[in-house]
Amino acid sequence: MAAAAVGTWAFSLPAVQKLRSLLKNGVGATDSLQEVIADIEDSEETGQYIIGRGGYPNKNGQVQCDAAIMEGFPGRFGAVAALHGIGTPIVVARKVMDKSIHSLLVGEGALAFAREEGFMEEENECMLSQQSAEAYREYLGKKTNYHGHDTLGLIALDIYGNITVGVSTSGAPFKYPGRVGDSPLPGCGLYADCQVGAAAATGEGDKIMCFCPCFHVVLLMKQGLSPNDACESVIKEIINRVGDEDMFELGIIAMNIKGETGAASSVQFTYCSWTQEKDCVEQLIRSPCQQ
Ligand code: SD4
């Protein structure tokens, strides 16, 4: 079977390139995703894209992360939310999927579980980068809200035909402590079905979670729509419901079980895609969907 990978935003390019090499070498979809997402979470540099270490802290100055992973097999899902002090939240989410009787752990409970699984809790200072600490100082000075919404979402299909989707974010910058976005919520920030495909979302999570867009995209692919058409149809339906004026930032990537990829967005959106058939990692741009 031909493998494939797709990721949100231009900064997912190195992750999709690495997925290409892992998947071509026969590494499974879930292991590959965990590895590339953890690399990005743990890097201070990519924190500016609202992910993991170096991500923007909450309004109390603490970095709290959300991460989730979902395999296509029914019930294979694990997530953590509002987790602090851990550089690779996706790895904890994977442990929740594999080892816990629960699916989603939050806050102190998620941290306690991580400790039990052997993760070392780090001081908050280690989770901040120079850039995010500076941004926080500015926020404290001006109390202005930052309006960036990046988030890493990745989908991988391995040569054995398994599909997995993973999402990771430090959430809305300077958020209320304990705020959880769309990313760790199944159907909202991500969804996968081994007979159909998978989807991942990025953008304004407080709004996104009201529409379950990833479940909807997978449902439309099940009804025969291509990944591109399914994403576009979901975005347009939401625009129709809320109106142009009130539409919020929402980008969706999707892949069907044949390894075809697609995306759509309410804003200009870059995503990265690779299919084993073409064997070329591409950065593709989607213009904002119109009603
Ligand atoms: C969230 N969708 O938590 C994620 C990430 C984001 O501003 O875009 N944050 O809402």
Residues whose N, C-alpha, C, O or C-beta is under 5 A from the ligand:
A	BS01	SD4	G148 H149 D150 T151 T169 G171 A172 P173 G181 D182 S183 T202 G203 E204 G205 D206
